[in-house]
Amino acid sequence: MPGAVSATPPPELATAARTLFGDRLSLAVAYAGLLVTDGVVRGLIGPREAPRIWDRHLLNCAAVAERIPLGSTVLDVGSGAGLPGLVLAVARPDLSVTLVEPLARRTAFLVEAVAQLDLAASVQVVRGRAEEIASGGGGVEPLTGDVVTARAVAPLDRLARWCLPLAVPGGRLVALKGASAVEEVAEHAAIVDRLGGGRPEVHHCGAGVVEPPTTVIEIARERVVAPARPKPAKRSRGGRRR
Ligand SMILES: C[S@@+](CC[C@H](N)C(=O)[O-])C[C@H]1O[C@@H](n2cnc3c(N)ncnc32)[C@H](O)[C@@H]1O
């Protein structure tokens, strides 16, 4: 088909793909196939992303697996087309992964992708916002995980507010970030502390395998902090709420 994008890794990335996906490489190729066809047609992946689906998306996300302990439960917040959560589930059959995404069009794609890749035993899709999932609001069942992942969802302060309550005590937020990681840490470390998080750490994943390595900010959930209570409305002299 003219213009069709191949789902197999380009030759220069074949070694990295084998290293990161091992004997699950054919499953990763099947997922890439869904992304570059259905994912593009349904508007989950930009057409310009299709030719770089391996280096910018699949390998970039799979590199983060090295930061996730064996047998972890993972909540991927703002999964979109499954990045990084579905990639991690493909690369790591030991993980139990929940893909959290508020938009129905995206969760529909995710549910179909999970079924087509035969991953239903280890992956569930939950429609909702991170802040609802933490509190059990909006009719969504409250969930927590050992590791909470997020890529391209929000700046670090908002991400910490949404995601730290989703990590079990002692669990971690692993946020995939770009070149801004060090500045984001400097800017938001005080807020993270107030939210019960430990000192944010910047790690580079996949060094020597993917170029450039994937930068992540990791924050441990050290303390459980009650959510901020809404401020009471100001009263007028007559004691009535304004
Ligand atoms: C730019 S997309 C990134 C998607 C995917 N993580 C990726 O890297 O391709 C941001 C995603 O976050 C989702 N999102 C936005 N606010 C959210 C919230 N409060 N809770 C959970 N997901 C949210 C959006 O619906 C969207 O799918």
The ligand as a Gaussian input file, in Angstrom:
#p B3LYP/6-31G(d) Opt

LIG

0 1
 C       -0.489000      14.399000      25.700000
 S       -1.430000      12.980000      26.118000
 C       -0.158000      11.801000      26.463000
 C       -0.630000      10.386000      26.225000
 C        0.426000       9.320000      26.479000
 N        0.816000       9.273000      27.876000
 C        1.637000       9.558000      25.602000
 O        2.716000       9.787000      26.124000
 O        1.480000       9.491000      24.366000
 C       -2.055000      13.361000      27.758000
 C       -3.092000      12.343000      28.206000
 O       -3.401000      12.602000      29.582000
 C       -4.797000      12.449000      29.749000
 N       -5.179000      13.226000      30.951000
 C       -5.321000      14.569000      31.072000
 N       -5.690000      14.906000      32.336000
 C       -5.773000      13.748000      33.035000
 C       -6.116000      13.427000      34.383000
 N       -6.465000      14.386000      35.259000
 N       -6.090000      12.127000      34.766000
 C       -5.749000      11.160000      33.884000
 N       -5.421000      11.409000      32.590000
 C       -5.435000      12.671000      32.161000
 C       -5.380000      12.968000      28.447000
 O       -6.704000      12.507000      28.215000
 C       -4.380000      12.425000      27.429000
 O       -4.722000      11.151000      26.941000

